[in-house]
Amino acid sequence: MGNLGSGHESTLTWQGLEQLATHRVPLEDAPEAYRMFQEKSDGCIKVVLKP
């Protein structure tokens, strides 16, 4: 892994990725969310797991 710098760049990247999320699910639903992602069902592009 490379140098993340001051943290500013990584924050901007995280915010950009967060906007791509099509689904947000609790951690306990991770197996089902992974299946949805693999199958690209329900328009799933990116899943964010909530702790």
Backbone as XML, in Angstrom:
<?xml version="1.0"?>
<chain id="A" units="angstrom">
  <residue number="1" name="MET">
    <atom name="N" x="0.835" y="-1.173" z="0.000"/>
    <atom name="CA" x="0.000" y="0.000" z="0.000"/>
    <atom name="C" x="0.877" y="1.232" z="0.000"/>
  </residue>
  <residue number="2" name="GLY">
    <atom name="N" x="0.455" y="2.260" z="-0.706"/>
    <atom name="CA" x="1.233" y="3.476" z="-0.811"/>
    <atom name="C" x="0.971" y="4.431" z="0.333"/>
  </residue>
  <residue number="3" name="ASN">
    <atom name="N" x="1.681" y="5.524" z="0.287"/>
    <atom name="CA" x="1.543" y="6.576" z="1.292"/>
    <atom name="C" x="0.213" y="7.289" z="1.073"/>
  </residue>
  <residue number="4" name="LEU">
    <atom name="N" x="-0.555" y="7.427" z="2.130"/>
    <atom name="CA" x="-1.850" y="8.094" z="2.022"/>
    <atom name="C" x="-1.744" y="9.601" z="2.168"/>
  </residue>
  <residue number="5" name="GLY">
    <atom name="N" x="-0.555" y="10.115" z="2.442"/>
    <atom name="CA" x="-0.373" y="11.558" z="2.537"/>
    <atom name="C" x="-0.972" y="12.125" z="3.807"/>
  </residue>
  <residue number="6" name="SER">
    <atom name="N" x="-1.470" y="13.342" z="3.707"/>
    <atom name="CA" x="-1.967" y="14.073" z="4.867"/>
    <atom name="C" x="-3.312" y="13.571" z="5.355"/>
  </residue>
  <residue number="7" name="GLY">
    <atom name="N" x="-3.959" y="12.718" z="4.599"/>
    <atom name="CA" x="-5.291" y="12.262" z="4.970"/>
    <atom name="C" x="-6.371" y="12.970" z="4.186"/>
  </residue>
  <residue number="8" name="HIS">
    <atom name="N" x="-6.054" y="14.144" z="3.679"/>
    <atom name="CA" x="-7.030" y="14.914" z="2.909"/>
    <atom name="C" x="-7.447" y="14.157" z="1.656"/>
  </residue>
  <residue number="9" name="GLU">
    <atom name="N" x="-6.457" y="13.586" z="0.950"/>
    <atom name="CA" x="-6.761" y="12.855" z="-0.276"/>
    <atom name="C" x="-7.621" y="11.636" z="0.009"/>
  </residue>
  <residue number="10" name="SER">
    <atom name="N" x="-7.300" y="10.917" z="1.095"/>
    <atom name="CA" x="-8.071" y="9.716" z="1.401"/>
    <atom name="C" x="-9.504" y="10.068" z="1.800"/>
  </residue>
  <residue number="11" name="THR">
    <atom name="N" x="-9.704" y="11.202" z="2.447"/>
    <atom name="CA" x="-11.054" y="11.646" z="2.794"/>
    <atom name="C" x="-11.851" y="11.935" z="1.538"/>
  </residue>
  <residue number="12" name="LEU">
    <atom name="N" x="-11.236" y="12.610" z="0.580"/>
    <atom name="CA" x="-11.929" y="12.913" z="-0.672"/>
    <atom name="C" x="-12.272" y="11.634" z="-1.420"/>
  </residue>
  <residue number="13" name="THR">
    <atom name="N" x="-11.353" y="10.687" z="-1.422"/>
    <atom name="CA" x="-11.598" y="9.413" z="-2.094"/>
    <atom name="C" x="-12.733" y="8.668" z="-1.405"/>
  </residue>
  <residue number="14" name="TRP">
    <atom name="N" x="-12.715" y="8.615" z="-0.084"/>
    <atom name="CA" x="-13.773" y="7.925" z="0.665"/>
    <atom name="C" x="-15.131" y="8.546" z="0.366"/>
  </residue>
  <residue number="15" name="GLN">
    <atom name="N" x="-15.201" y="9.882" z="0.346"/>
    <atom name="CA" x="-16.476" y="10.550" z="0.076"/>
    <atom name="C" x="-16.965" y="10.205" z="-1.323"/>
  </residue>
  <residue number="16" name="GLY">
    <atom name="N" x="-16.071" y="10.141" z="-2.287"/>
    <atom name="CA" x="-16.444" y="9.778" z="-3.646"/>
    <atom name="C" x="-16.970" y="8.356" z="-3.728"/>
  </residue>
  <residue number="17" name="LEU">
    <atom name="N" x="-16.309" y="7.443" z="-3.033"/>
    <atom name="CA" x="-16.753" y="6.051" z="-3.039"/>
    <atom name="C" x="-18.077" y="5.886" z="-2.321"/>
  </residue>
  <residue number="18" name="GLU">
    <atom name="N" x="-18.253" y="6.634" z="-1.246"/>
    <atom name="CA" x="-19.507" y="6.562" z="-0.489"/>
    <atom name="C" x="-20.687" y="6.943" z="-1.376"/>
  </residue>
  <residue number="19" name="GLN">
    <atom name="N" x="-20.490" y="7.882" z="-2.276"/>
    <atom name="CA" x="-21.571" y="8.311" z="-3.169"/>
    <atom name="C" x="-21.939" y="7.237" z="-4.181"/>
  </residue>
  <residue number="20" name="LEU">
    <atom name="N" x="-21.020" y="6.329" z="-4.457"/>
    <atom name="CA" x="-21.292" y="5.244" z="-5.411"/>
    <atom name="C" x="-22.129" y="4.125" z="-4.809"/>
  </residue>
  <residue number="21" name="ALA">
    <atom name="N" x="-22.260" y="4.108" z="-3.495"/>
    <atom name="CA" x="-22.963" y="3.013" z="-2.822"/>
    <atom name="C" x="-24.424" y="2.958" z="-3.265"/>
  </residue>
  <residue number="22" name="THR">
    <atom name="N" x="-24.830" y="1.779" z="-3.682"/>
    <atom name="CA" x="-26.225" y="1.575" z="-4.063"/>
    <atom name="C" x="-27.011" y="0.918" z="-2.936"/>
  </residue>
  <residue number="23" name="HIS">
    <atom name="N" x="-26.292" y="0.293" z="-1.998"/>
    <atom name="CA" x="-26.937" y="-0.400" z="-0.889"/>
    <atom name="C" x="-26.136" y="-0.169" z="0.389"/>
  </residue>
  <residue number="24" name="ARG">
    <atom name="N" x="-26.841" y="0.043" z="1.479"/>
    <atom name="CA" x="-26.237" y="0.174" z="2.811"/>
    <atom name="C" x="-26.969" y="-0.813" z="3.718"/>
  </residue>
  <residue number="25" name="VAL">
    <atom name="N" x="-26.206" y="-1.736" z="4.279"/>
    <atom name="CA" x="-26.833" y="-2.797" z="5.070"/>
    <atom name="C" x="-26.063" y="-3.011" z="6.367"/>
  </residue>
  <residue number="26" name="PRO">
    <atom name="N" x="-26.737" y="-3.545" z="7.385"/>
    <atom name="CA" x="-26.045" y="-3.883" z="8.627"/>
    <atom name="C" x="-25.046" y="-5.019" z="8.385"/>
  </residue>
  <residue number="27" name="LEU">
    <atom name="N" x="-24.011" y="-5.044" z="9.191"/>
    <atom name="CA" x="-22.955" y="-6.042" z="9.051"/>
    <atom name="C" x="-23.497" y="-7.468" z="9.045"/>
  </residue>
  <residue number="28" name="GLU">
    <atom name="N" x="-24.515" y="-7.729" z="9.840"/>
    <atom name="CA" x="-25.044" y="-9.097" z="9.897"/>
    <atom name="C" x="-25.687" y="-9.540" z="8.578"/>
  </residue>
  <residue number="29" name="ASP">
    <atom name="N" x="-25.993" y="-8.594" z="7.696"/>
    <atom name="CA" x="-26.560" y="-8.924" z="6.380"/>
    <atom name="C" x="-25.488" y="-9.034" z="5.288"/>
  </residue>
  <residue number="30" name="ALA">
    <atom name="N" x="-24.212" y="-9.057" z="5.695"/>
    <atom name="CA" x="-23.110" y="-9.090" z="4.726"/>
    <atom name="C" x="-23.182" y="-10.267" z="3.749"/>
  </residue>
  <residue number="31" name="PRO">
    <atom name="N" x="-23.478" y="-11.501" z="4.198"/>
    <atom name="CA" x="-23.523" y="-12.608" z="3.237"/>
    <atom name="C" x="-24.555" y="-12.380" z="2.108"/>
  </residue>
  <residue number="32" name="GLU">
    <atom name="N" x="-25.720" y="-11.898" z="2.473"/>
    <atom name="CA" x="-26.753" y="-11.623" z="1.470"/>
    <atom name="C" x="-26.328" y="-10.458" z="0.563"/>
  </residue>
  <residue number="33" name="ALA">
    <atom name="N" x="-25.716" y="-9.443" z="1.146"/>
    <atom name="CA" x="-25.254" y="-8.297" z="0.363"/>
    <atom name="C" x="-24.171" y="-8.727" z="-0.628"/>
  </residue>
  <residue number="34" name="TYR">
    <atom name="N" x="-23.289" y="-9.617" z="-0.201"/>
    <atom name="CA" x="-22.242" y="-10.117" z="-1.089"/>
    <atom name="C" x="-22.862" y="-10.890" z="-2.254"/>
  </residue>
  <residue number="35" name="ARG">
    <atom name="N" x="-23.873" y="-11.685" z="-1.977"/>
    <atom name="CA" x="-24.563" y="-12.426" z="-3.044"/>
    <atom name="C" x="-25.186" y="-11.449" z="-4.037"/>
  </residue>
  <residue number="36" name="MET">
    <atom name="N" x="-25.859" y="-10.413" z="-3.506"/>
    <atom name="CA" x="-26.467" y="-9.402" z="-4.389"/>
    <atom name="C" x="-25.413" y="-8.746" z="-5.268"/>
  </residue>
  <residue number="37" name="PHE">
    <atom name="N" x="-24.260" y="-8.417" z="-4.673"/>
    <atom name="CA" x="-23.180" y="-7.787" z="-5.423"/>
    <atom name="C" x="-22.663" y="-8.717" z="-6.518"/>
  </residue>
  <residue number="38" name="GLN">
    <atom name="N" x="-22.410" y="-9.963" z="-6.183"/>
    <atom name="CA" x="-21.905" y="-10.929" z="-7.163"/>
    <atom name="C" x="-22.861" y="-11.097" z="-8.332"/>
  </residue>
  <residue number="39" name="GLU">
    <atom name="N" x="-24.140" y="-11.163" z="-8.036"/>
    <atom name="CA" x="-25.152" y="-11.385" z="-9.068"/>
    <atom name="C" x="-25.605" y="-10.092" z="-9.735"/>
  </residue>
  <residue number="40" name="LYS">
    <atom name="N" x="-25.178" y="-8.959" z="-9.178"/>
    <atom name="CA" x="-25.598" y="-7.632" z="-9.663"/>
    <atom name="C" x="-27.122" y="-7.519" z="-9.657"/>
  </residue>
  <residue number="41" name="SER">
    <atom name="N" x="-27.748" y="-8.192" z="-8.675"/>
    <atom name="CA" x="-29.202" y="-8.124" z="-8.567"/>
    <atom name="C" x="-29.615" y="-6.836" z="-7.874"/>
  </residue>
  <residue number="42" name="ASP">
    <atom name="N" x="-30.833" y="-6.423" z="-8.091"/>
    <atom name="CA" x="-31.404" y="-5.211" z="-7.484"/>
    <atom name="C" x="-30.559" y="-3.983" z="-7.791"/>
  </residue>
  <residue number="43" name="GLY">
    <atom name="N" x="-29.856" y="-3.977" z="-8.924"/>
    <atom name="CA" x="-29.047" y="-2.817" z="-9.313"/>
    <atom name="C" x="-27.832" y="-2.614" z="-8.418"/>
  </residue>
  <residue number="44" name="CYS">
    <atom name="N" x="-27.383" y="-3.659" z="-7.760"/>
    <atom name="CA" x="-26.291" y="-3.551" z="-6.790"/>
    <atom name="C" x="-24.951" y="-3.299" z="-7.485"/>
  </residue>
  <residue number="45" name="ILE">
    <atom name="N" x="-24.319" y="-2.187" z="-7.143"/>
    <atom name="CA" x="-23.008" y="-1.829" z="-7.665"/>
    <atom name="C" x="-21.982" y="-1.809" z="-6.527"/>
  </residue>
  <residue number="46" name="LYS">
    <atom name="N" x="-22.353" y="-1.191" z="-5.418"/>
    <atom name="CA" x="-21.449" y="-1.084" z="-4.272"/>
    <atom name="C" x="-22.265" y="-1.158" z="-2.992"/>
  </residue>
  <residue number="47" name="VAL">
    <atom name="N" x="-21.788" y="-1.981" z="-2.065"/>
    <atom name="CA" x="-22.465" y="-2.149" z="-0.779"/>
    <atom name="C" x="-21.590" y="-1.557" z="0.319"/>
  </residue>
  <residue number="48" name="VAL">
    <atom name="N" x="-22.199" y="-0.779" z="1.195"/>
    <atom name="CA" x="-21.527" y="-0.279" z="2.388"/>
    <atom name="C" x="-22.116" y="-1.024" z="3.572"/>
  </residue>
  <residue number="49" name="LEU">
    <atom name="N" x="-21.225" y="-1.661" z="4.349"/>
    <atom name="CA" x="-21.658" y="-2.390" z="5.544"/>
    <atom name="C" x="-21.599" y="-1.457" z="6.738"/>
  </residue>
  <residue number="50" name="LYS">
    <atom name="N" x="-22.699" y="-1.388" z="7.480"/>
    <atom name="CA" x="-22.763" y="-0.551" z="8.676"/>
    <atom name="C" x="-22.471" y="-1.405" z="9.899"/>
  </residue>
  <residue number="51" name="PRO">
    <atom name="N" x="-21.530" y="-0.969" z="10.737"/>
    <atom name="CA" x="-21.184" y="-1.770" z="11.931"/>
    <atom name="C" x="-22.325" y="-1.804" z="12.934"/>
  </residue>
</chain>
